[in-house]
Amino acid sequence: MDQDSRIYVAGHRGLAGSAIVRTLRARGYARLITRTHAELDLTDQAAVREFFAAKRPEYVFLAAARVGGILANSTYPGEFIWVNLAIQTNVIHEAWRSGVKKLLFLGSSCIYPKHAPQPLRESHLLSGPLEPTNEAYAVAKIAGIKMCAAYNREYGTNFICVQPTNMYGPGDNYDLDGAHAIAALIRKVHEAKAGHNSHVVVWGTGTPRREFLYSDDMAEACVLLMQRHQASEIGELVNIGYGDDVTIRGLAEAIARVVRFEGDLRFDTTKPDGTPRKLLDSSRMHGYGWHARTTLDRGLSLAYTDFLGSRWARSPRTEAQPA
């Protein structure tokens, strides 16, 4: 992949895709191809086929997906499995049909079993039952991994799969109906402070442990793999993680410090916790020369600055929602 290559970033407006676009542009890649959902519906097989035939991208970053936190995953499992299966099936298949040189598919740490040993290694895939609250999303992502591996074996494609841990950063989704933990907590804590509320409600017990990765660090890893490494070297998948985790309580307290909220955090123990712990073993990625550089405190400060410039900061909504 050189600076004159035609590179398609699917999902360029999302958290992961926008970070990949920023990283590529910063490195001088000028021939980027992007499409909004209004311009190209990736669940439409005929439209995707026409797009690949017309634009002939040489490299593809497949970051487009229907994503969300516990509430969204639990409420819309049918939508999550159908949309994600459709997007990745269409893009992967048409990438093969049109002769794409290399594709990188972004999975999720949700693919690993709920009670797999920690830290989670790539070999733990399909070694046990999944977390029920996001099973539909996880199954779709596993199907994408297996599809890439199958095409590599049968057709000799060069399709790479990566599993980032929980991401956050610029361009995150702060809509409380679909936000992940950090984005939801940033908005809720900010609105509590702005509304002079005495407390913020957080879903669950606060005891589960999670690993969080700043999106631009993830993008650096993805671009590195696309530049230097082949699917035959990487194997079926590779983890991309920060290397340390924190409890949800500790995360909420850190966000309260960044926002300068001095009220109480109240944990609603009637709500689901999800998987007890998710910490990735990223030693394989480290072996390729990559390490996360953005600390959680620094990343949260950058994320809060991003939130303050977003439309959600200008349209407060104070009713309790999950984080």
Buried (B, 14 or more C-beta within 10 A) or exposed (E): BEEEBBBBBBBBBBBBBBBBBBBBEEEEBEBBBBBEEEEBBBBBBEBBBEBBEEEEBBBBBBBBBBBBBBBBBBEBBEBBBBBBBBBBBBBBBBBBEBEBBBBBBBBBBBBBBBEBEBBBBBEBBEEEEBBBBBBBBBBBBBBBBBBBBEBBEEEEBBBBBBBBBBBBBBBBBBBBBBBBBBBBBBBBBBBBBEEEBEEBBBBBBBEBBBBBBBBBBBBBBBBBBBEEBEBEEBBBBBBBBBBEBBBBBBBBBBBBBBBEBEBEBEBBEEBBBBBEBBBBBBEBBBEBEBEBEBEBEEBBBBBBEBBEEBEBBEEEEEEEBBB
